[in-house]
Amino acid sequence: MRAATLSFVLLPFALVALAEARDCGDKHWTQQSVKYLAPGVGKCATYADDDLGACMNPDCIDANSLCGKSIWVASADGSTRINNVQVVDGCPGITSCDSIWLTKAAYLAVGGSLESGNIYDQLQWGFQC
């Protein structure tokens, strides 16, 4: 009976902890236009158009063990933000560790246009713990 009561008491706190990812580390600003990725097999995972995923400079991924890490991405003014975007690929076209490209779902969620294929305004992003 005590074990069941303890589980009942702790479970709501565990669910809250899982649901709320918090920001950790520095805020980054993209240094080049943000493109959207075609679905495929990435350096870290296979991803589809409807996945929330990000691509980073491959050297930065390797040096910092970033595969599978979650990030948040926001518009420059912070008015649009998405959470739990997973690092899924390394893209050689990304020249800076501050820049990212996004899967179609993530790209559209932060205001990207499929017609232009690029977000020219800076985006901000950071890691989640």
TORVEXVEX-549342 format. One record per residue (C-alpha): residue number from 0; residue in one letter; x negated, y, z negated. Coordinates in Angstrom, 3 decimals, padded with zeros to 6 digits. Example, Ala and Ser with C-alpha at 12.3 -4.5 7.8 and 13.67 -1.06 7.14 Angstrom:
2
> n,res,east,north,up
> 0,A,-012.300,-004.500,-007.800 $
> 1,S,-013.670,-001.060,-007.140 $
This chain:
129
> n,res,east,north,up
> 0,M,000.000,000.000,000.000 $
> 1,R,-002.822,002.422,-000.826 $
> 2,A,-004.496,001.807,002.560 $
> 3,A,-001.272,002.553,004.403 $
> 4,T,-000.787,005.758,002.419 $
> 5,L,-004.365,006.843,003.077 $
> 6,S,-003.954,006.233,006.828 $
> 7,F,-000.748,008.231,006.824 $
> 8,V,-002.489,011.146,005.123 $
> 9,L,-005.646,011.141,007.274 $
> 10,L,-004.080,010.460,010.668 $
> 11,P,-002.585,013.938,011.224 $
> 12,F,-005.958,015.536,010.466 $
> 13,A,-007.738,013.192,012.872 $
> 14,L,-005.268,014.031,015.642 $
> 15,V,-005.781,017.752,015.122 $
> 16,A,-009.551,017.309,015.284 $
> 17,L,-009.282,015.410,018.566 $
> 18,A,-006.897,017.925,020.116 $
> 19,E,-008.919,021.032,019.306 $
> 20,A,-012.276,021.259,021.056 $
> 21,R,-014.272,024.211,019.830 $
> 22,D,-016.804,026.337,021.637 $
> 23,C,-020.450,025.718,020.889 $
> 24,G,-023.569,027.336,022.241 $
> 25,D,-023.995,030.366,024.430 $
> 26,K,-021.580,031.828,026.944 $
> 27,H,-022.828,031.584,030.548 $
> 28,W,-021.989,033.792,033.530 $
> 29,T,-022.065,032.354,037.045 $
> 30,Q,-024.876,033.791,039.164 $
> 31,Q,-023.522,032.763,042.579 $
> 32,S,-020.097,032.266,044.135 $
> 33,V,-018.127,029.299,042.822 $
> 34,K,-017.087,026.708,045.404 $
> 35,Y,-014.688,023.821,045.041 $
> 36,L,-015.874,020.246,045.435 $
> 37,A,-014.522,017.573,047.719 $
> 38,P,-013.592,014.461,045.722 $
> 39,G,-016.193,011.738,045.556 $
> 40,V,-018.781,009.807,043.604 $
> 41,G,-020.877,012.243,041.610 $
> 42,K,-024.124,012.073,039.706 $
> 43,C,-022.159,011.482,036.494 $
> 44,A,-018.728,010.154,037.489 $
> 45,T,-016.288,009.543,040.311 $
> 46,Y,-013.817,012.430,040.558 $
> 47,A,-010.635,013.335,042.419 $
> 48,D,-008.962,016.604,043.419 $
> 49,D,-006.715,016.521,040.346 $
> 50,D,-009.558,016.014,037.833 $
> 51,L,-010.870,018.962,035.824 $
> 52,G,-014.540,018.671,036.711 $
> 53,A,-017.657,020.769,037.184 $
> 54,C,-020.841,020.416,039.176 $
> 55,M,-024.124,021.896,037.930 $
> 56,N,-027.714,022.205,039.061 $
> 57,P,-029.049,018.601,039.046 $
> 58,D,-032.301,019.540,037.279 $
> 59,C,-030.344,021.225,034.480 $
> 60,I,-028.142,018.144,034.077 $
> 61,D,-031.169,015.847,033.820 $
> 62,A,-033.187,018.091,031.513 $
> 63,N,-030.308,018.542,029.070 $
> 64,S,-028.379,015.243,029.345 $
> 65,L,-025.227,017.076,030.455 $
> 66,C,-023.368,014.263,032.259 $
> 67,G,-019.890,013.898,030.807 $
> 68,K,-020.130,016.969,028.566 $
> 69,S,-017.022,019.155,028.329 $
> 70,I,-017.019,022.846,029.146 $
> 71,W,-014.479,025.651,029.173 $
> 72,V,-014.242,027.962,032.187 $
> 73,A,-012.650,031.422,032.258 $
> 74,S,-012.176,034.378,034.543 $
> 75,A,-014.568,037.284,033.988 $
> 76,D,-012.010,039.178,031.900 $
> 77,G,-011.044,036.050,029.942 $
> 78,S,-007.381,036.250,030.963 $
> 79,T,-007.428,032.777,032.533 $
> 80,R,-009.164,029.929,030.712 $
> 81,I,-009.212,026.167,031.080 $
> 82,N,-010.647,023.706,028.570 $
> 83,N,-012.019,020.186,028.755 $
> 84,V,-013.660,020.491,032.169 $
> 85,Q,-016.057,017.545,032.414 $
> 86,V,-019.524,017.732,034.017 $
> 87,V,-019.155,015.179,036.834 $
> 88,D,-021.824,015.971,039.408 $
> 89,G,-025.100,017.646,040.257 $
> 90,C,-025.068,019.889,043.331 $
> 91,P,-028.422,020.842,044.915 $
> 92,G,-026.839,024.027,046.341 $
> 93,I,-026.504,025.439,042.842 $
> 94,T,-029.663,027.429,042.209 $
> 95,S,-029.191,028.452,038.568 $
> 96,C,-028.399,026.607,035.344 $
> 97,D,-025.774,029.306,034.711 $
> 98,S,-023.777,028.597,037.866 $
> 99,I,-021.141,025.918,038.429 $
> 100,W,-018.893,024.593,041.168 $
> 101,L,-015.496,023.103,040.334 $
> 102,T,-013.174,020.315,041.388 $
> 103,K,-010.072,021.472,043.242 $
> 104,A,-007.829,021.363,040.146 $
> 105,A,-010.265,023.386,038.029 $
> 106,Y,-010.983,025.797,040.899 $
> 107,L,-007.294,026.549,041.427 $
> 108,A,-006.645,026.806,037.674 $
> 109,V,-009.094,029.721,037.342 $
> 110,G,-007.680,031.558,040.349 $
> 111,G,-009.661,030.183,043.280 $
> 112,S,-008.269,030.389,046.815 $
> 113,L,-008.466,027.390,049.136 $
> 114,E,-008.441,029.800,052.091 $
> 115,S,-011.663,031.533,051.072 $
> 116,G,-013.244,028.432,049.524 $
> 117,N,-015.199,030.610,047.091 $
> 118,I,-014.669,032.632,043.951 $
> 119,Y,-016.923,035.632,044.436 $
> 120,D,-016.228,037.239,041.056 $
> 121,Q,-018.265,035.993,038.138 $
> 122,L,-016.774,033.329,035.924 $
> 123,Q,-017.772,032.709,032.344 $
> 124,W,-018.158,029.263,030.850 $
> 125,G,-019.561,027.437,027.851 $
> 126,F,-019.880,024.039,026.223 $
> 127,Q,-017.270,022.532,023.922 $
> 128,C,-018.086,020.420,020.856 $
